[in-house]
């Protein structure tokens, strides 16, 4: 039986695909595990309504009920998530000092 060019090319592509799949699996296993709410702390959100102190923010593409503590936050203003409690986010105004950190 003679091995022709197209058979060799097919074998090379199959081996390359298998190597790619193994690489992707190994890389995925090395990622840090995070669950939804734990990963949100420290991320930014945008106020959708006035937070005085309670309102709505857009975080990670979803609308959340948020509490701004003693701050009043205007719609469109960026905030930083400081705590997640059930389905409520505790947020603080994003300041230039926090942006530098």
C-alpha positions in Angstrom: 0.0 0.0 0.0 1.4 3.4 -1.0 1.0 6.5 1.1 0.1 9.4 -1.1 0.4 13.2 -0.6 -3.2 13.8 0.4 -3.1 11.0 3.0 0.1 12.6 4.6 -1.5 16.0 4.6 -4.7 14.6 6.3 -2.5 12.9 8.9 -0.6 16.1 9.6 -3.8 18.1 10.0 -5.3 15.5 12.3 -2.2 15.4 14.5 -2.1 19.2 14.6 -5.8 19.3 15.6 -5.3 16.8 18.4 -2.3 18.8 19.7 -4.4 22.0 19.6 -7.2 20.4 21.6 -4.8 19.0 24.2 -3.2 22.5 24.5 -6.6 24.2 25.0 -7.6 21.7 27.7 -4.4 22.1 29.6 -4.6 25.9 29.4 -8.3 25.9 30.6 -7.3 23.8 33.6 -4.8 26.3 34.7 -7.3 29.2 35.0 -8.2 30.5 38.4 -11.6 29.4 39.4 -14.1 32.2 40.3 -17.8 32.1 40.9 -20.0 35.0 39.8 -20.3 37.1 42.8 -16.8 36.6 44.1 -15.3 37.8 40.8 -17.4 41.0 40.8 -15.8 42.7 43.8 -13.5 45.5 42.6 -15.0 45.7 39.1 -16.6 48.8 37.7 -20.3 49.4 37.1 -22.3 52.3 35.6 -25.3 53.8 37.5 -28.5 53.5 35.5 -30.6 55.4 38.1 -29.7 57.9 40.8 -28.3 56.0 43.8 -29.5 57.8 46.9 -28.4 55.5 48.5 -30.3 52.7 46.6 -30.8 52.4 42.8 -29.8 50.4 39.8 -26.4 49.8 38.1 -25.3 48.0 35.0 -22.5 45.5 35.9 -21.2 42.7 33.7 -24.0 43.3 31.2 -26.7 42.9 33.8 -28.9 45.3 35.8 -28.4 45.0 39.6 -29.9 46.7 42.6 -27.1 48.7 44.2 -26.6 50.5 47.5 -24.1 53.4 47.5 -23.8 53.8 51.3 -23.6 57.5 52.2 -22.8 58.6 48.6 -25.3 60.0 46.0 -24.4 58.8 42.5 -25.9 60.3 39.4 -27.0 58.2 36.4 -24.2 57.4 34.0 -21.5 57.8 36.8 -19.0 55.0 37.2 -18.8 53.1 40.5 -16.7 50.3 41.9 -18.3 47.2 43.5 -17.1 46.8 47.1 -19.4 44.0 48.3 -22.0 41.6 47.1 -24.8 40.6 49.4 -27.4 38.3 47.8 -28.7 40.1 44.8 -27.5 43.5 45.9 -24.3 45.2 45.1 -22.6 47.7 47.5 -20.8 50.3 45.5 -18.6 53.3 46.0 -18.0 56.3 43.7 -15.0 55.7 41.3 -12.4 58.4 42.2 -9.2 59.2 40.5 -7.3 57.9 43.5 -9.0 54.5 43.1 -8.2 54.5 39.3 -4.5 54.8 40.0 -4.5 51.7 42.2 
